[in-house]
Amino acid sequence: MRHFDRTILKRICLLACLGLIMTAVSSCSKLIEIAPPTTTISTSQTFSSNDLTLSAMAGVYTRLINGSGASELYSNGGVTLIAGLSADELICGMGTNDVAHYPFFSNNVLTTNTFTSDGGWTAAYKAIYSVNSIIEGIAASKSELLDDSTRRQVTGEAKFIRAFTYFYLTNMFGDVPLVITTDYRINATMSRTPQEQVYQQMVADLKDAQQLLNTNYDFARGARVRANKYAATALLARVYLYQKDWTNAAMQADSVIANGQYSLLEDLKGVFLSNSKEAILQFIPDPTLSPLYNRTLEAYLFNPVIKLSEFPPEYWPIFTDSATFAQSVTSYVPNFYMSSDLPKAFEAGDKRRTQWIDSVPTPVTAPYFGVPIYFPSKYPETHNDAGKPPRYYTVLRLGEQYLISAEAKAQLGEITEAQTALNAVRSRAGLPATTAADKEGLLKAIARERRTELFLEWGHRWMDLKRTGMAKTVLSAIPEKLPWKDFQLLYPLPVTELVNNPLLKQNPGYN
C-alpha cells in the first residue's frame, strides 16, 4: 500500500476517539479562555517619548484584535459572526442551545445579550476612550523626545481607529453618544447623538488622518498592520457610500485603486494571507493566546476540526456512514456554517465559490439527506499551532474599493466607468464582463457582487441590506426569523448603561 494510503487509514482510525474528545470540548463558550492584553492606557499617562507613545498605540491594536476579557469583539471577528447570523449568511449549528448567538439568527436579541453589551458597546467605548487619551496626551506633551513624525502618525492612527469604531457602533446601535474627550464629567451624562452627526465626526477624523498618516508602511517595517493614509481613505470611501455621497465615495475609492501599493490577486487563496498585496490594513492576533494561537477568530469559529475535503472522495462514504457521522459530527461540522442560499448566489464558474467555500458531505439518511453543509474558508486554518506565525486578520482590502467605486458611479449614471470597476472584480473571480447596461441593472449586479465578494467579512451583507432598504424584504422570508420585527435591525443598548446614565434611551421596540 502506498504511504499516502497508510496515512489516510491511520487518520481514519483516529476519528472515533477524536470525535468523542472534540464533542466534550467543543462549544460556543470556549472563547472565554482568551487572556486580556498586558498594555493599558490611563488618562494620566505622559507621552514623553517616541517609544512610550508607540507603545500606547500598540496597546490599542492589541486590544482590538485580542480583546480584554470578552470572548468576541466587534473588532476581532465578532461583527462577522453576529451580523452574519442577523443577515442570511450563517446558521447557528447548536440552535436554541446557543443562548448567546441563536437570538441573532432568530431575530430575537434581548437587552441582556452579552455580545451587544460586552463585545459591542463596552469594547467599542473602551477603544474610543483609549484613542481619545492618545490624542489628548500627544497634544498636551511638550517633550522634545516626542518627535513630529511620531506625533503625526500616532495621532492619525488614533483618529482612524475612532472613526473605525464609530462606524460599527452606529451601524449596530443607531444613534450613539459621540465621545471625543476623556472628561468623565462630560461622558457620564451624554445622551445619544444623531447618526448623521456621528458620520460627520467620522468624516472629520478620517480627513485629519489622511493628512497626518504616512502613505506607505515603512513605519511598520513594511507590514500592513498599522493604519496609513490609504486605510483612512478606504474607510472614508465606505463612509461616503453609506451617506449616499456618491461623488466623494467614488473619488476616495479611486484614489486607493490608483495607488501602486495595492492590487487584486489572481490567486484567490492569497487574498487573505499576511501582508497580501490586496490588504490595506490587517490586525495581528497574539500567537501565544489560547485557544486561537496562530488563527483568526473566524478560522476558529467557521472551520470544522476535521475537513473531509482534505481526504480523497473515495474515502467519503466511510465518513458519511450514518453511525460514524453521528458519532463525530462535532468534528466534521463547525458551530456556525453557511446558509443554504449563500452558495447558490454564486454564478457558474465563479472561482470564489470553489476557493473561498468548503463543504461537508453528509449521510443520505435523515436529517441530512445528503445535502452538503457549507462553510467559509477565507481563513482555512483548522488546528492551532503556537509555533507558527499568526495569520493576520484582514480589516480593509482592495476588492471592496472597486465595488464602492462601481456602486457610486452607477448611482451617478457613469455607466461605462461603473462597468469597468465591477468587471475588475468579476474578472479576478473568473467571470465574464457584466451584461448590465443601465443604472438599475448595474446596481442589482453590484449588490450581488458585494454578496459574493464580501461574504462573511465584517458584516457587509447585513449592513448592505439595511442601507439599501432591502433588509425586511430579504430577511422576513427566512422562517426562523419570524415573526419579523423591524426594530431588531438595531441592537439593544446594554441595560447597565441605561441604569448608569438616565439620559440614554433604549432603541424602540426593546422593553
C-alpha positions in Angstrom: 0.0 0.0 0.0 1.3 3.5 -0.8 2.5 5.7 2.1 -0.3 8.2 1.3 -3.0 5.5 1.8 -1.4 4.3 5.1 -1.5 7.9 6.3 -5.2 8.2 5.4 -6.1 5.0 7.1 -4.3 6.0 10.3 -6.3 9.2 10.3 -9.5 7.3 9.8 -8.7 5.0 12.8 -8.3 8.1 15.0 -11.6 9.6 14.0 -13.9 7.9 16.5 -11.7 8.8 19.5 -11.0 12.3 18.3 -14.7 12.8 17.6 -15.6 11.9 21.2 -12.9 14.2 22.6 -14.0 17.1 20.5 -17.6 16.6 21.5 -16.6 17.1 25.1 -14.5 20.3 24.5 -16.3 22.0 21.6 -18.9 24.6 22.5 -19.8 28.3 21.8 -18.5 29.3 25.2 -14.9 28.1 24.6 -13.7 31.6 23.7 -13.9 32.8 27.2 -10.4 31.5 27.7 -8.9 34.4 25.7 -6.5 36.2 28.0 -6.6 40.0 28.4 -3.8 42.2 26.9 -1.0 43.4 29.0 -0.9 47.0 27.9 -3.2 49.7 29.2 -3.6 53.4 28.9 -4.6 55.8 31.6 -5.6 59.4 31.3 -2.6 60.4 33.5 -0.1 58.7 31.1 2.5 61.2 29.9 3.5 60.9 26.2 7.1 61.9 26.8 8.9 59.8 24.2 8.5 58.1 20.9 8.7 54.7 22.5 6.1 55.4 25.1 3.7 56.9 22.5 4.2 54.0 20.1 3.7 51.5 22.9 0.4 53.2 23.8 -0.8 52.9 20.2 0.4 49.2 20.0 -1.8 48.6 23.1 -4.9 49.8 21.3 -4.3 47.5 18.3 -3.6 44.6 20.7 -7.0 45.1 22.4 -8.8 45.4 19.1 -7.7 42.0 17.9 -7.1 40.1 21.1 -9.7 41.6 23.4 -9.6 42.4 27.1 -11.7 39.6 28.7 -14.7 39.5 26.3 -14.9 36.4 24.0 -15.8 38.1 20.8 -15.4 41.8 20.0 -16.7 43.9 17.2 -13.1 44.3 16.0 -11.8 40.7 16.0 -14.4 38.8 14.1 -17.5 39.3 16.3 -19.2 41.6 13.8 -18.7 39.0 11.1 -20.3 36.4 13.3 -23.3 38.2 14.8 -24.1 40.2 11.6 -23.8 37.0 9.6 -26.4 35.4 11.8 -28.6 38.5 11.7 -28.5 38.5 7.9 -28.9 35.5 5.6 -25.3 34.2 5.7 -24.9 32.0 8.8 -26.7 29.1 10.6 -26.2 28.7 14.3 -25.5 24.9 14.4 -26.3 24.5 18.1 -29.7 26.0 17.7 -31.5 27.3 20.7 -28.9 25.7 23.0 -26.6 28.6 22.0 -28.2 31.3 24.1 -25.6 33.9 23.2 -25.8 33.6 19.4 -29.1 32.0 18.4 -31.1 35.2 19.1 -29.2 37.0 16.3 -30.2 34.2 13.9 -33.8 34.2 15.0 -34.2 38.0 15.1 -34.9 37.9 18.8 -32.0 39.6 20.5 -32.7 40.6 24.1 -31.4 43.5 26.1 -29.3 41.1 28.2 -27.4 39.8 25.3 -23.7 39.5 26.2 -22.2 40.4 22.8 -24.1 43.6 22.4 -23.1 44.7 25.9 -19.6 43.4 26.2 -18.2 42.7 22.7 -20.1 45.5 21.0 -20.9 48.5 23.2 -18.4 48.2 26.0 -15.4 47.1 23.9 -16.0 49.9 21.4 -16.2 52.6 24.0 -13.0 51.3 25.7 -11.2 51.6 22.4 -12.6 55.1 21.9 -11.5 56.2 25.4 -8.0 54.8 24.7 -7.6 56.7 21.4 -9.1 59.9 23.0 -6.4 59.5 25.6 -3.7 59.3 23.0 -4.9 62.3 21.0 -5.1 64.4 24.1 -1.8 63.1 25.5 0.1 63.9 22.4 -1.4 67.3 22.0 -0.5 68.2 25.6 3.0 66.8 25.5 5.8 69.3 25.4 8.6 66.7 25.4 11.4 67.2 22.8 11.8 63.4 22.9 8.5 63.0 21.1 9.3 64.0 17.5 6.8 65.5 15.0 6.7 62.4 12.7 5.6 60.2 15.6 3.1 62.8 16.8 1.5 63.0 13.4 1.5 59.2 12.7 0.1 58.1 16.0 -2.5 60.9 16.2 -3.6 59.9 12.7 -3.9 56.3 13.7 -5.9 57.2 16.8 -8.3 59.3 14.7 -8.6 56.5 12.2 -9.5 54.0 14.9 -12.0 56.3 16.5 -13.8 56.6 13.1 -13.5 52.9 12.5 -15.0 52.1 15.9 -17.9 54.6 15.5 -18.7 53.1 12.1 -19.5 49.8 13.7 -21.1 51.3 16.8 -23.6 53.4 14.8 -24.4 50.5 12.4 -25.1 48.2 15.3 -26.9 50.6 17.6 -28.0 53.6 15.5 -27.7 56.9 17.4 -24.9 56.6 19.9 -23.1 59.0 22.3 -20.4 60.8 20.4 -17.5 60.8 22.9 -14.4 62.7 21.8 -12.9 63.6 25.1 -11.6 61.7 28.2 -13.5 64.0 30.6 -15.7 61.6 32.6 -17.9 64.5 33.8 -19.0 65.0 30.2 -19.0 61.4 29.1 -21.0 60.0 32.0 -24.1 62.1 31.2 -24.1 62.1 27.4 -27.3 61.4 25.5 -27.4 59.7 22.2 -26.0 61.7 19.2 -28.0 61.6 15.9 -26.3 59.1 13.5 -25.7 61.9 10.9 -23.6 63.8 13.4 -21.6 60.6 14.2 -20.9 60.2 10.4 -19.8 63.8 10.2 -17.3 63.2 13.0 -16.1 60.1 11.1 -15.5 62.2 8.0 -13.7 64.8 10.0 -11.4 62.3 11.7 -10.6 60.4 8.5 -9.8 63.7 6.7 -7.5 64.6 9.5 -6.0 61.1 9.4 -5.3 61.4 5.7 -3.2 64.5 6.3 -1.4 63.0 9.3 -0.6 59.4 8.2 2.2 58.1 6.2 1.5 57.0 2.7 3.4 53.7 2.9 4.1 51.0 5.5 7.8 51.8 6.2 6.9 53.0 9.7 5.6 49.4 10.4 8.6 47.7 8.8 6.7 47.0 5.7 3.9 45.1 7.4 0.3 46.3 6.7 -0.6 46.1 10.3 -0.9 49.8 11.2 -3.2 52.4 9.5 -1.7 54.5 6.8 -3.2 57.3 4.6 -4.9 54.7 2.3 -6.5 52.9 5.2 -8.1 56.2 6.2 -9.0 56.8 2.5 -10.6 53.4 2.1 -12.7 53.8 5.2 -13.7 57.3 4.1 -14.9 55.9 0.8 -17.1 53.5 2.7 -18.4 56.2 5.0 -19.3 58.4 2.0 -21.0 55.5 0.3 -23.2 54.9 3.4 -24.0 58.7 3.4 -25.0 58.4 -0.3 -22.3 61.0 -1.2 -21.6 59.2 -4.4 -19.1 61.7 -5.8 -16.8 61.6 -2.8 -17.2 57.9 -2.4 -16.0 57.3 -6.0 -13.2 59.8 -5.6 -11.8 58.3 -2.4 -12.1 54.7 -3.7 -10.4 55.5 -6.9 -7.6 57.1 -5.0 -6.9 53.8 -3.3 -7.3 51.8 -6.5 -4.8 54.1 -8.3 -2.2 53.6 -5.7 0.5 51.2 -6.8 0.8 49.5 -3.3 -2.3 47.5 -3.9 -3.6 45.1 -6.5 -6.2 42.4 -6.9 -4.6 39.0 -6.6 -5.4 36.4 -9.3 -4.7 33.7 -6.8 -7.7 33.8 -4.5 -6.0 31.8 -1.9 -3.5 34.6 -1.4 -6.0 37.4 -0.8 -6.2 36.9 3.0 -2.6 35.9 3.6 -0.5 38.1 5.9 0.8 41.2 4.0 -1.2 40.3 0.9 -0.9 42.9 -1.9 -4.7 43.3 -1.7 -4.6 44.1 2.0 -4.9 47.8 3.0 -5.0 47.1 6.8 -4.6 43.9 8.8 -4.5 43.1 12.6 -2.1 40.7 14.2 -3.5 38.1 16.6 -1.3 37.2 19.6 0.0 33.7 18.7 0.6 32.9 22.4 -3.1 33.2 23.4 -5.3 30.2 23.8 -7.4 28.9 22.0 -6.6 30.8 18.8 -2.8 30.9 18.8 -1.9 31.4 15.1 -5.6 31.5 13.9 -8.0 34.3 13.4 -11.3 34.1 15.3 -13.1 33.4 12.1 -10.9 30.4 11.3 -11.6 29.1 14.8 -15.4 29.6 14.5 -16.1 28.7 10.9 -13.8 25.7 10.3 -14.5 22.1 11.5 -11.8 20.3 13.4 -11.5 17.7 10.5 -12.1 18.8 6.9 -13.4 15.9 4.9 -12.4 17.8 1.8 -8.8 17.0 2.6 -9.5 13.3 2.1 -9.9 11.8 -1.4 -13.5 11.4 -2.4 -13.3 7.6 -2.4 -13.0 7.8 1.4 -16.0 10.0 2.0 -18.5 7.0 2.2 -16.6 5.9 5.3 -17.2 9.3 6.9 -20.8 9.7 5.8 -21.9 6.4 7.2 -24.8 7.4 9.4 -23.4 5.9 12.6 -19.9 7.3 12.0 -21.2 10.8 11.1 -23.5 11.0 14.1 -20.7 10.0 16.5 -18.2 12.6 15.2 -20.5 15.3 13.8 -18.9 17.9 16.1 -15.6 17.3 14.4 -16.9 17.4 10.9 -19.3 20.4 11.1 -18.4 23.8 12.6 -20.6 25.5 15.2 -21.5 28.1 12.6 -22.0 27.2 8.9 -23.3 28.9 5.8 -27.0 29.2 4.9 -28.1 27.0 2.0 -28.9 30.1 -0.1 -25.5 31.7 0.1 -23.6 29.2 -2.1 -26.5 29.5 -4.6 -25.7 33.2 -5.1 -22.6 32.4 -7.0 -22.6 32.2 -10.8 -21.4 29.1 -12.6 -17.6 29.2 -12.9 -17.1 31.6 -10.0 -13.7 30.8 -8.6 -14.7 32.3 -5.2 -17.3 29.5 -4.9 -14.6 26.9 -5.1 -11.7 28.7 -3.4 -13.4 30.5 -0.5 -16.0 27.9 0.4 -15.6 24.4 1.7 -18.2 21.8 2.4 -19.0 18.7 4.4 -20.7 15.7 2.7 -23.5 14.2 4.8 -25.3 10.9 5.1 -28.2 10.3 2.7 -30.4 9.5 5.6 -32.5 11.9 7.8 -31.9 14.6 9.0 -29.2 15.4 6.4 -30.5 13.6 3.2 -27.1 14.0 1.5 -27.2 17.8 1.4 -23.7 19.2 1.8 -23.0 21.6 4.7 -21.0 24.6 3.5 -18.6 26.8 5.5 -16.3 29.7 4.6 -12.6 29.1 4.1 -11.2 32.6 3.6 -9.2 31.8 6.7 -8.7 28.0 6.4 -6.6 27.1 9.4 -8.2 24.2 11.3 -5.7 23.5 14.1 -3.9 25.9 16.3 -0.2 25.8 16.3 1.6 28.1 18.8 4.9 27.5 16.9 3.6 29.1 13.6 3.4 32.8 12.9 -0.1 34.2 13.2 -2.4 34.6 10.2 -3.1 38.3 10.0 -6.8 39.4 10.1 -7.8 41.5 7.1 -9.6 44.6 8.0 -9.7 46.6 4.7 -8.9 45.3 1.3 -8.9 46.5 -2.3 -11.8 44.4 -3.6 -14.2 46.4 -1.6 -12.9 49.6 -3.1 -13.6 48.5 -6.6 -17.2 47.7 -5.6 -17.6 51.1 -3.8 -16.4 52.8 -7.0 -18.7 50.8 -9.1 -21.8 51.5 -7.0 -21.1 55.2 -6.6 -20.5 55.6 -10.3 -23.7 53.7 -11.2 -25.6 56.0 -8.9 -24.1 58.9 -10.7 -25.1 57.5 -14.1 -21.5 56.9 -15.1 -22.3 53.5 -16.7 -19.1 52.7 -18.5 -16.9 53.6 -15.5 -19.1 51.6 -13.2 -18.9 48.5 -15.5 -15.1 48.8 -15.6 -14.8 48.8 -11.8 -17.3 45.9 -11.4 -15.6 43.9 -14.1 -12.3 44.1 -12.4 -13.7 42.1 -9.5 -15.6 39.8 -11.8 -12.6 39.1 -14.0 -10.5 38.2 -10.9 -13.3 35.7 -10.0 -13.1 34.1 -13.4 -16.4 35.6 -14.6 -17.2 37.3 -17.9 -17.9 41.0 -18.1 -21.3 42.1 -16.7 -24.2 42.3 -19.1 -25.9 45.1 -17.0 -26.0 48.2 -19.1 -28.2 50.7 -17.2 -28.2 52.1 -13.7 -30.9 49.8 -12.3 -29.3 46.7 -13.7 -25.9 47.7 -12.6 -27.0 48.3 -9.0 -28.5 44.9 -8.9 -25.4 43.3 -10.3 -23.2 45.2 -7.9 -25.3 44.2 -4.9 -25.0 40.5 -6.0 -21.2 41.0 -6.4 -20.9 42.5 -3.0 -22.7 39.5 -1.6 -20.3 37.0 -3.3 -17.1 39.0 -2.9 -17.5 40.2 0.7 -19.5 37.4 2.2 -18.8 36.8 5.9 -16.4 39.8 6.1 -17.1 42.4 8.7 -20.9 42.3 8.5 -21.1 43.8 4.9 -24.1 41.8 3.9 -26.2 42.8 6.9 -25.3 46.4 6.6 -25.8 46.4 2.9 -29.3 45.1 3.3 -30.1 47.8 5.9 -28.6 50.7 4.0 -30.3 49.8 0.7 -33.7 49.2 2.4 -33.8 45.6 1.4 -33.5 44.1 4.9 -37.1 43.4 5.7 -37.9 42.0 2.2 -35.0 39.6 2.3 -34.8 38.6 5.9 -38.5 38.3 6.7 -38.6 35.5 4.1 -36.5 33.3 6.4 -38.8 31.2 8.6 -36.5 31.2 11.6 -36.7 35.0 11.8 -40.5 35.1 12.1 -42.4 36.8 13.4 -40.4 39.6 11.8 -39.6 42.6 14.0 -38.2 45.7 12.2 -36.7 47.1 15.4 -34.2 44.2 15.6 -32.2 45.8 12.7 -30.7 47.8 15.5 -29.3 46.0 18.6 -30.4 46.9 22.1 -28.3 49.2 24.3 -26.9 47.5 27.4 -29.2 47.7 30.4 -26.4 48.7 32.7 -25.6 51.7 30.5 -29.2 52.9 30.7 -29.2 52.5 34.5 -25.9 54.3 34.9 -26.9 57.2 32.6 -30.6 58.1 32.7 -30.1 60.4 29.7 -29.6 57.4 27.4 -32.7 55.9 25.9 -33.2 52.4 24.7 -33.8 51.7 21.0 -37.5 51.5 20.2 -39.1 48.0 20.5 -37.0 46.8 23.3 -38.5 46.6 26.8 
